[in-house]
Amino acid sequence: MEITIKHAKRRKKKSRKGFWALLIVDILLVLLICGSVALGYHAIQEFLQRVDAREAALVQAMYQESTEVNIPNALRNYTAKRLTKQESIPAYSISQIYQLDLREPSGVTAADLKLVTSKGLVGLEEAFVNAEEKYGVNCVFLMSIASLESAKGTMMFRPNNMFGYGRTGFSSKAEGINVVARGLSSRYLNPGGGLYGGSPTVKGVNKRYAANPQWYAKVGNYMQEYYAVISKRHNEALSKFK
């Protein structure tokens, strides 16, 4: 009986030692985690300070030749400069329209397209923009084809086919926009596509898309018209910051 009690006391002492050892390890882990968080926080703060310093330096550089710096005006003009760079939409000349890479982002939003849609194209702005984002085909180009081939969505030889594309109709105009955008992306604008016309431009697409050799000029006219209206809207909005 006495031996059993001694063994029990020894086990109790060992368990206490194990408990304290685990507690110490836990405390060290907590301290390590807290230290890492603190270091991360200071690193983030230092990064933000560097970013702020660069922004301030850019503003100051714009007016370094002035004897008196009007800080509110400096910030206002700097903001306008950044917005212009990010959001400006060019009013392309017709020759520039012909040279546009139709795989590049147009920079146009659904709100922009609402400025130029009419007749049977009204309400399809999101569909055109979504097709560009999904398949990488300029949405102004897509809408210009639809404008030409279906009299702006009002005349279609097959149901909801505004593009004269293929030999079938679609369940909706939005579906037609997606199908045509996918086909243009993979077959007409892709150098490896079976209907690639030598360049990802409106003239390149014309070679295999339409029998009329002047098709590109008619589509290009719509593109130029739409870009002109959208560009004017952007410039008017940006002028308020100047």
N, C-alpha and C positions, 0 to 999 in steps of 0.2 A: 504494500500500500504506500509506503514512504517513497519507494523508488518511482512509483507511478506519479506521485505528486511532483517529484523533482523533474521528471521528464516533461510534465505539463508546464512547469514554470519555465523550463528551457525553451519549449516551443512558443510560449507566450512572449518571451524576450526576443526570440528570433522574428516573430510576427511584428513586434513593435519596431524592430530595426528595419524590417522590410517596408513597413508603413512610412517611416520617416524618410527612407531612401526614395520611395516613390514620390513623396510629397516634395522633396528637394528637387527631383527631376522635373516635376510639374511646374514648380516655381521658376526653374531655369528656362523651361520652354516658353512660359508666359512672358518672361523678361526678354527672351530672344525675339518673340513675335512682336512685342511692343516696340523693341528697338528697330526692327525691320520696317514697321509701319511708320515710325517717326522719321527714319531715313528716307522712306518713300515720299512722305509728306514734304520734307525739306527739299527733296529733289524736284518735286512738282512745283513748289513755290519758286525755286531758283529758275526753272524753265520758264514759268509764266513771267517772271521779272525780265528775263532775256527777251522774250517776245514783246513785252511792253516797251522795252528799251529800243528794240528795232523799229517798232511802229512810231515811237516818238521821234526817233532819228530821221525817219522818212518824212514826217511832217515838217520837222525843222529844216531839212535839206531843201524843201520846196521854197523856203523863204530865207535862205541863208544870206542872200544878197540884200535883203531889206534891212533898213536901220531900225524899223519898228515892226514887230511881229504881232499881227492881230490873231491871237490863238483861235477864237471861235471861227473866223473865216478860214484859217489854215485847216482846221479839222473838217470844216464843211467842204472845202475844195478837194481835200484829200479823199473824203468819202465819195464825192462825185466822181473823182478819177477812178477809184476802185470799182464803183458801180458801172461806169461806162465801159471799163475793160471787161467786166464780167457779163453784162447784160445787153450791151449794144448789139443791135441787129442791123447789118448793112443793107442799104438800098442798092442791090446789085445792078450793074448794067447788064444788058442782054449778053454781051460777050463773056462777062463773068459768070452769068447763069450757065452758059454752055460749058464752062470749065469746072463747075462745082463737082466735087467728089460726092456723089449722092449717098455714100456710106458714112459720111461724117455727120455728127450731130448738127441739127439745124439751129438749135438754141431757141426754138419756138415752143410756146406753151399752148395749152388748150384755150386759155384766155386770149392769146394772140390770134388764134385761128377764128375765134368768134367774131373778130373784127372784119373778117373777109368771107366767111361762109354765108351762103344764101340758098334759097330754094330748097332742093332736096338734100343739101349737104348740112343744113342746120341740125344741130344735135349730135353730129358725128365727130366733133372736135376731139373729144377724149379718145375715140377709137383710132383716129389718125395718129395722135401723139403716142398712144400706147403701142401701136404697130411700129413706129420708129424706135421706141425704146426696146422692144422685144426683138426686132429683126434687123435693126440698123439701116433702115431706109428712110431718107429725108421725107418728113411728113408733108412738107409743102409740095414736093414732087408728087407724092401719092395723091394729094388732093387736086393737083393740077391735071393729072391723068384723068381722074374722075370727072373733073369739070369739063374736059374736052370730050371724053368718050360718052358721057351720059347727059350732056347739057346741064351740068351741075346737079346730077342726081335725079333728073326728071324723066329721062328717056332711056330705057334699058330693054335690049332685045331678049334678055334672059332675066329671071327674077333676081333682083338685088345685085346684079352684076354691073357695076358702074364703070368697069374698066375695059370692057370688050375682051376680057381675059378668058381663055379656054372656051369650052363648049357647054358649060353647065351654069346653072344659077346657084344662088346661095340662100340659106334660111333667113338671113338678114343682111343689111348693108354692112354692119360691123363685121360679120363673118367674112364677107367678101373682101373687106379691107385687109383683114389678117391673112387670108389665103393669098391674095395678090402680093402683099408685102413679103411673105415668106418665099413665094416664087421668084420675085425680083431679086431678093437677097441671095438665094442659092443658085439661081440659074442665069440671071442677067448681069448682076453686079459682081459676081465672084469670078475671078480669073479662071478658076477651075470648072465653072459652070458650063453646061452644054450650049447655052445661048448667049454667052459673053460676047459683046461686040467690040472688044479691043480696049475699052476704057469704061470706068464706072461713072459715066456722065450721061446726060440726057441724049446726046448724039450717039453714044455707044449703045444705049438701050434701044434707040430707034432702029438700028440695023437689023435687029431680030424680033422686035416687038410689033412693029407696024409696017405695013406695005408702003404707006405713003412716005417718001423720003423727006418730006417737010414736016412730018409729025413732031419732030424735036422742036421746031420753031414755034409751033402752036402751043405745045406744052410749056416751052420756055417763056412765052408771052404771059401765060397765066402765073407762072412762078415769079416773074419780074413784077407783075401787078400786085401779087399778094405780099411779096417781100417789101415793096415800097410802102404799102399801108402799114404793115407791122413795124417797119423801121421808123416811120414817122411817129407812131404811138410811143415807141421806146424813147426816142429822142425828146419828145415833149415831156415825158415823165422824168427823164434824167435832168432836163433843163431846170427843173424845180430845185435841184440840189446846188445849182451853180450860183 
